[in-house]
Amino acid sequence: MTGARRSAGTRAPSLRALLQLNFANYVPTSANILLLRRLVCFKFNPGKPGPARTCRITEGWKLSVKRKLFYGSFQNTNMIGLETLPDPTDIWEIIQTIGKGTYGNVYRVLNKKDGSQAAVKVLDPISVVDEEIEAEYTILQSLPNHPNVVKFYGMFYKSDLKSGGHLWLVLELCNGGSVTELITNLLKRDESMDEALISYILYGALLGLQHLHKNRIIHRDVKGNNILLTTEGGVKLVDFGVSAKLTNARLRRNTSVGTPFWMAPEVIACEQQLDYSYDSRCDVWSLGITAIELGDGEPPLSDLHPVKALFKIPRNPPPTLLHPEKWCAGFNHFISQCLIKDFEKRPSVAYLLQHPFIKQSNGKDISLQLQLANLVKVQQQESSANRRQDSIYMRKSRMRASKRTSRNMTDDLVTLEFLDEEAIINCLQKRYSDQQIYTYVGDILIALNPFQDLPIYTPEFSKLYHGARRCSNPPHIFATADAAYQGMVTFSKDQCIVISGESGAGKTESAHLIVQHLTYLGKANNRVLREKILQVNPLVEAFGNACTAINDNSSRFGKYLEMKFTPTGAVMGAKISEYLLEKSRVIQQPIGEKNFHIFYYIYAGLYHQKKLTEYKLAENKPPRYIDHERDTVMQDILTNSSYREQFEAIQHCFRIIGFTDEEVRSVYRVLAAILNNGNIEFSPIASKHQMDKSEIPDGEPLENTSTLLSIGSEEFQEALTSHCVVTRGETIIRMNTVDEASDVRDAMSKALYGRLFSWIVNRINTLLQADKSVCDTGSVMNVGILDIFGFENFKKNSFEQLCINIANEQIQFYFNQHIFALEQIEYQTEGIDATLVEYQDNRPILDMFLQKPMGLLSLLDEESRFPKASDQTLVDKFEDNLRSSYFWRPKGVELCFGIKHYAGKVFYDPCGFLEKNRDTLPADIVVVLRTSENKLLQQLFSSPLTKTGNLLIVYSSLVGGLVMLLAPLVDGTLK
């Protein structure tokens, strides 16, 4: 996408082959990536694709674009000479395009002699008749006419010297469409097919199969799309491209062929078991799956990739209707008979024709035919034509995919014919240009940040994706949220959606949309509760987000939101945890960046409410902490209407969630006090003993801060300019230098903001906690949403970037484990002979960071405890103890070290690492703040902090909190 920016110096690894969700090491060239549980999002800016790489699925399962298959007795080619076939234009004239077939287009044609109409499959240019076409031609030609089998009018050849000749297969016209189209359109209207009509359709299909089997033909591709209807209500079997002709010498077949979701277990088994075979009862299984399709609209396992479905079908119990209780016992029993896994015990077509469910249509043929004809007429009037699902055919190590499948507009990248970088980028770019921002990668969803509002997140879209199968609608983030919700309710198991990626990829907005859809699905009886939950993200983001060089709304903290539900799926509360707030941003921001949003919102809002004086804020001069552009910042704050509107939105959030007016005023006073505190300046004063001292030449900011915090100004000044040292039981007062006093001031500001942010989060949790009277605590279920800061690589990277990137390393490891390692273990457990996918395991770099006592974070903690430690001693300690290829010190640069992350190399400037990690607040300041008459301030400084900012237990360093954040990802307890 033009205009998309990424941090300077970031080098994105090349995109590797996408197979079995192979997204390891994937940060696409010139693109930012966001990963959700089943979602991946990009800030899209496609560059030159790298060298093409083809993809191997597993040993024994390979994609093939060849049309040629091998069919036992039909291996001899060129039995039919093209020159012997008549020219179709002598008899037939194309009058209308119907659709696309597997290898060519389908047209309606007019017979020039008698005016009758037919359908013709015009195949792609060929020079010889290959085995598959020859097989279908042989079967069609040998079959006697039957009312439930499509009629064959002949094969023709139209020569063309320029484009090559076209083969014509002329068949009976069934312009009522397929039964799949019929049921799909019914379900779109929230209707289902009458059981009597289902019985009638299955009866017609059984009669057609009986005719085939009597003529020793196995269809091998029975499915809804291969059962066509006529406008008169007739039922016809079609498509004999993979059918098999049996002989006296060969009554069984061993070719693994068909459309995956409908394939019988014994047919799939032939792929791996060379001595295995099957008979015509494989068609019975496929018909049973088709029966489920007529009830549910989709075959079982249709949400899976076809290859994975092929693994599951032989191992899973026989499938049933999604809601068997909604259908009569006869229909359920018929399906169960068709889907007996041991085909030797499976009934024949002749036996099933006598099944009570099928026999109920006897004597009602005419009325049911008319009823079906009326349905077909309604469908034609609505002009709803659906694309037929392509078949995938296999024999040994060959699989056929539709040659005509669009490489650009596929909904799922793993179905691309060629899994190389160029094809993937082209597909995503094409979809993006058509505003199709979502694309699946197997079980994951990719989202391309559109940088504009799209009208696809309304309640109508939430309704569309509610409970729908994944393949029923285009890819969407609501589908991801819905899958997590349905998994929670169906399996009574907690779910988690993990969000990570580079800044600007759309993580924050994606989190909003997930919460929006989950609250819709939860259908809280308490409308107030739903509104409260929706206000959580905007509120915490106002305090935790800021404008950076590459993102105007960058999250500067990690957030884990748990939405809580009853066992029946009703939302009943929420809990939020926050991690690693970038408190250093309060006192200083990089060039071109801003402080946290809330400071600008409150300044603008109080100005328009004419309350700046009440909160001791100047109208003509910006506070030092937000004075990043002295000439324009005040004008921007006071005249930018968006700041005022955001302030009003924050007030609305406070009110809806349940904060009292007194609590909100206290929050504003603390924020104003931080801004005034930053204006306190120090100057050196000389002493007789030549000791450095400091004083405050301008007392106004000090008085303003003291007033807003309700503390004594003299005590406050003393705490800033001096500190107590206890030696051998004696208390000594030592004066602070200008630099020391400035550090105390800034440490106080960071502590005030950090603890205020933590208090707001805790208060939200109190106001949104689950009602124990509604549901027992032990039965509460959760959907967690983990939204952390994105991977960062700037010209200057400091302590904050290190923490952020370590967290992203752990998310990448978590992703690798669940997508690759655990999947491979499952394959091995099931005895599947699959070649293991190679991926870059980043566990070694995580060990370098997290191991005790010699990991980087442990070494940083250790050095932070030494009073005389310096930036130089820290880097020296890293170099002496980190024996890893992922760490190095660049030559010619004193204070710098490099880390080879999964997303690229990053150089870190260690200046300030020790102080930022210590995160100390002088005891003198704490004592003064505890004397405040403000209840909120008393609470903030009377309780210690946990690693997440909750006011309970003290941790000695920031990296301690980082380790605690990452622990659930390391041991796999993140649900």
PyMOL commands that set and color helices and strands:
alter all, ss='L'
color gray80, all
select helices_A, chain A and resi 72-74+82-84+88-90+131-142+179-188+195-214+224-226+260-262+265-269+282-296+306-312+324-326+329-338+349-352+356-359+365-382+413-415+421-433+459-465+470-472+477-491+507-522+527-544+584-587+597-608+624-626+633-639+641-657+661-677+700-709+713-721+738-767+777-779+799-829+843-850+856-864+871-881+913-918+923-930+935-942+958-971
alter helices_A, ss='H'
color red, helices_A
select strands_A, chain A and resi 32-36+39-43+63-64+92-100+104-111+117-123+152-158+166-171+217-218+227-229+235-237+244-245+393-395+398-400+438-441+444-448+495-501+545-546+554-555+558-565+571-579+683-685+693-695+722-727+730-735+781-787+887-888+897-901+904-908
alter strands_A, ss='S'
color yellow, strands_A
deselect
rebuild
show_as cartoon
